[in-house]
Amino acid sequence: MEQTKVVTDMIAFQKTAFTNSFQAMALVQDQIGQVAHTTVKQAHWLPAESRRAVDQWLDACKGGRESYKRYVDDGYQRLEAYFADSFGAGSDS
C-alpha cells in the first residue's frame, strides 16, 4: 500500500532529523558545559559552594536533556506502532 510507505518514510525522516539535530545540540551543550566547568574551576575567588552549584546545574541540564530524548524516542515508537497497526505495515502491497 502506497500510503503505508509514505507514512513510514515520513516518520523515519522526522525521527532521523530529530536525532541529528538533538545530537548537534547535545554536542554544543557539552562543549559549553566544559567551558563553564573550566572557567568556574579557574575562578579561585568563587566559593566552593558556588562551584558545586554550577556543576549540579550542568548535571541537571544533561539529565533533563537525556530524559527529553527518551520521551521523544518513546513517542516515535508509539507513533510507528500506531501506524503499523492502522495500515497493517506487515502486509505486502
N, C-alpha and C positions, 0 to 999 in steps of 0.2 A: 504494500500500500504506500503510495507516494506521500500521503500525509504523515505517516509514521516516520519516514526517513527525514522529511523536512523538520518535523518537531524534534526528533532526536539529534539532528545536526545542529539545530538552533541551541538546544540545551548544552550540547557538547562545546559549541563555540563560546557561549556565555560562561560556562564553567572554566574553560581554558583562559579566557580573557580575564576573569576574576582572579584566577590562580596566579597568572603572570603579573597582574597589577598588584596583587597582595604581596607577592614575593619582592617586587621592586620597592614597595612601601616599607616592608619589613627591613629590607637592607638599609634604606635611608634611616629608619628609626634606630636600627642597631648602631649605625655609624654615629648618629647624633648622641646616642646613649654613651658610646665610648668616649666621645669628645667631652661630654658633660662630666663623666666619671673622672677622666684625666684632669680636667680643669678644677673640679672640686678637690681632688686629691692634692693638687699642687697649691691650692689656696690655704696656706698654713694659718692664715688669720681666721679662717672659718671654723667654728666649733665642731667638735666630733659629732655632736648630736645632729647638726645640720647636714653633715656629710652622710650620716646614716639615713636621714630623711630623703635626701636626693637619691641614694641607692635604692631605698624602699619604693620611691616613686617610679624609678626606672623599672624595677621588678614588677610593679603593679601594671605599668603600661604594657610590658611584654606579656604578662599573664592575661590581661584583657584582650590583647591582640590575638593570642592563641585561642582564647575562648570564642571570640568572634569568628575566627576561621573554622573552628569546629561546628559552630551553629550554621554557618553558611554551607559547609560541606554536607551537613545533615539535611539541610533544606534541598540541596541539589539531589541528594539520594532519594528523598521523598518525592521530589518532582519527577525524577526518572522512573521511579516505581509507579507513580500515578499514571504517567503516560504509557508505560509498558503495559499496565493493566487495562487502560482505557482503549488503546489501539491494538492490543494483542501483538506486541512487538516480537514475540516469538514465532509468529506465523510468517511463512514465506509468501509474499505477494508482490 
